[in-house]
Amino acid sequence: MREEYDFSQGVRNPYIKRSRKQITINLEESTVTYFKQLAEESGIPYQTLINLYLTDCVKKELKPEMVWSTKGA
């Protein structure tokens, strides 16, 4: 290895704007199981599949449909 490296001609990472943010999220167990099964079928990690799905929702500007149950009221 060299003692010093010259980075004066270096180029900044063009994908830095696409970096990911690590978060903690609580999901239904059945949701995680579903994506894990998809991961086994596709060979893509389940966390990547969840991210791809959510990214697709953002691109399509999908909004969740909120249906409140009045049973038991």
C-alpha positions in Angstrom: 0.0 0.0 0.0 1.1 3.5 -0.6 1.9 5.9 2.2 -0.3 8.6 0.6 -2.9 8.7 -2.1 -3.8 11.6 -4.5 -7.5 12.2 -4.5 -7.2 15.7 -6.2 -8.7 14.2 -9.4 -11.3 12.2 -7.6 -15.0 12.3 -8.5 -17.8 12.6 -6.0 -20.2 9.6 -5.9 -23.1 10.5 -8.3 -25.4 8.2 -6.4 -25.1 9.9 -3.0 -28.6 11.4 -3.4 -29.9 7.8 -3.8 -28.5 6.7 -0.5 -30.7 4.8 1.9 -31.8 5.8 5.4 -31.9 3.1 8.0 -35.0 3.1 10.1 -36.9 0.8 12.5 -40.4 -0.1 11.5 -43.0 -2.4 13.1 -44.7 -4.6 10.5 -47.4 -7.2 10.8 -45.8 -10.7 11.1 -47.9 -11.8 8.1 -46.5 -9.0 6.0 -43.0 -10.0 6.8 -43.8 -13.6 6.1 -45.3 -12.7 2.7 -42.2 -10.8 1.6 -39.9 -13.5 2.9 -41.8 -16.0 0.7 -41.5 -13.7 -2.3 -37.8 -13.4 -1.5 -37.3 -17.2 -1.7 -39.1 -17.3 -5.0 -37.3 -14.4 -6.6 -33.9 -14.6 -5.0 -34.1 -11.0 -3.9 -33.7 -10.2 -0.2 -37.0 -9.5 1.5 -36.0 -6.0 2.8 -35.1 -5.1 -0.8 -38.5 -6.3 -2.0 -40.2 -4.2 0.6 -38.2 -1.2 -0.4 -39.0 -1.8 -4.1 -42.7 -2.1 -3.4 -42.7 1.1 -1.3 -40.7 3.0 -3.9 -43.2 1.9 -6.6 -46.0 3.2 -4.5 -44.2 6.6 -4.2 -43.7 6.7 -8.0 -47.3 5.9 -8.6 -48.4 8.3 -5.8 -50.5 5.6 -4.3 -52.2 6.3 -1.0 -53.4 3.7 1.5 -57.1 3.0 1.6 -58.2 3.4 5.2 -61.3 1.4 6.1 -62.3 1.5 9.7 -64.4 -1.3 11.1 -67.5 -0.4 13.1 -67.9 -3.9 14.4 -68.1 -4.2 18.1 -69.0 -0.5 18.5 
